[in-house]
Amino acid sequence: MKIQKFEELNIWKDSLRITKVIYDYTSEKDFARDFGLRDQIRRAIVSVSSNIVEGFEKNNNNEFARFLRIAKGSAGEVRNQLHIAFAIKYITEFEFEKTNKELEILSAQIGKFIAYLVEKKQNKEFIKK
């Protein structure tokens, strides 16, 4: 099946769902008042879905893989910031464990997608025409 638009990508849907979770966390109590960490983690999580979309819209497997690598890096950045938020008690252990695991899974899915695109370098079948 050929994907026609980015909204069909599960990695995009998952990243959007996690973005909502991060925004919810960062709207609460002390986290909301820590402008530096709040803004940084929000920028990083928004970068994940934005780079998935930007890469998809390039209509080129090599470019898509490049932007997915950036998205994967941003997901790692969010995980680091979650560690910080947990260490300074902005989020609970449950929130940290749940969201960190979701980001690990998303990163793995993005990594598999990158591997697929690299393997199918010459095959433009996936990308819309």
C-alpha positions, 0 to 999 in steps of 0.5 A, spaced: 500 500 500 502 506 498 502 512 503 499 518 500 499 523 506 503 524 512 497 523 516 497 516 514 504 514 518 503 511 524 510 514 527 507 521 525 500 519 529 504 516 535 509 522 535 502 527 535 499 523 541 506 523 545 506 531 544 499 532 547 502 528 553 508 532 554 504 539 553 500 536 559 506 535 563 509 541 562 502 545 563 502 543 570 505 546 577 512 547 577 514 545 570 509 550 567 514 555 571 520 552 569 520 556 562 527 554 560 526 546 561 518 547 559 520 550 552 526 546 550 522 539 551 516 542 547 520 544 542 524 538 541 517 534 541 514 538 536 521 537 532 519 530 532 512 530 528 515 536 524 521 533 521 517 526 520 512 531 516 518 535 512 521 529 510 515 525 507 513 532 503 520 532 500 518 526 496 525 523 496 527 517 500 534 519 501 531 526 504 525 522 508 531 518 511 535 524 513 529 528 516 527 521 520 534 521 523 533 528 525 526 526 528 529 520 532 535 525 535 529 529 537 526 524 540 532 522 544 532 529 546 525 529 549 527 522 553 533 526 556 529 532 558 524 527 561 530 524 565 531 531 568 524 533 569 523 526 573 530 528 577 527 534 579 520 532 581 516 535 575 513 528 573 512 522 577 515 515 576 509 513 573 509 518 568 516 518 566 516 510 565 510 510 561 512 516 556 520 514 556 518 507 554 513 510 549 519 514 546 523 508 546 518 505 542 517 511 537 525 511 536 525 504 534 520 505 529 523 511 526 529 507 526 526 501 522 523 506 517 530 509 516 533 502 515 527 500 510 528 507 506 535 506 506 534 499 503 529 501 498 533 507 496 532 506 489 525 504 490 520 510 490 514 506 491 513 508 498 513 515 496 507 519 493 508 521 486 
